[in-house]
């Protein structure tokens, strides 16, 4: 919360059209990107209400205006769909509070961009997969998010982080880092560099199908971790997909694949002992079943067929990003030890290699899940 004073925060709060009297503000959550506060208000009727105030990180998100336009367009669309389906749009999607001038964010003149969201009461957030059911429930939630937005005109959204999941573009960035070899680290990573280069032919499989019109452009979340879902505290059912900062146009395979990458691996992302890292097929099946159930028929047959490729490419892409950062001197991903990004790259590539060994089984699981849901 660097450079933030109470006066700056209170000035930001005052710009939003919130009913009642501010009783308390305090730092909230454990996010590493935005500065987040929980605001407690007392309404004129004496009821206590809560809001989330955030200063958006405009060093990562270079255009917070576009980010907020994406978020508002998507959430207002979701509100209408949820209400039409008999749901509760106050709890089942994020809701941005307008400023007193009618905007969706406030720029304070010191290069700080602020937003306020309704706080969703009586919910819980899970930081990691504790059971197969957790993973399945997260898949249903992200699949449902995809289904609700299946008719949204994805091309109207801004690409707030250009080429975020453009694997061919990421591959070119990686090759440039190898050629630069700024710190002479390439010798330490010869095996990993070779592994990445040998799979160049895979990098454009999905983007080529998109260009040919064989895969549809979708609204994608792009950060499908378990902790980006709120669960109802009473029922423990997935309630709301949160953290929509990276909502952009993309492919359904990005969201599916990134979930598999982090959730179906048997090892930590930076595990040094690669013998502990492999694809857990039972978790892969649980997520596939949940995702397809949540999507409820909104995916095309080819999208479903290509889900294993989504898992492989998102894992591979993350690996080459870690490796490129290692070669460039660890300038993007935070590290906590020497060689940390190289360790991360190695775990991703081990997972890719294990997927290749289990490719037939992955395809069979996808087909089995598809058939099982078609009979329901």
Buried (B, 14 or more C-beta within 10 A) or exposed (E): EEEBEEEBBEBBBEBBEBEBEBEEBEEBEEEEBBBBBBBBBBEEEEEEBBBBBBBBBBEBBEBBBBBBBBBBBBBBBBBEBBEEEEBEBBBBBBBBBBBEEEBBBBBBEEEBBBBBBBBBEEBEEBEEBEEBEBBBBBBBBBBBBBBBBBEBEBEEBBBBBEEBBBBBBBBEBBBEBBEEBEEEBBEBBEEBBEBBEEBEEBBBBBBEBBEEEEBBBBBBBBBBBBBBBBBBEEEEEBBBBBBBBBBBBBBBBBBBBBBBBBBBBBBBBBBBEBEEBBBBBEBBBBBBBBBBBBBBEBBEEEBBBBBBBBBBBBBBBBBBBBBBBBBBEBEEEEBEEEBBBBBBBBBBBBBBBBBEEBEEBBBBBBEEBBEEBEEE
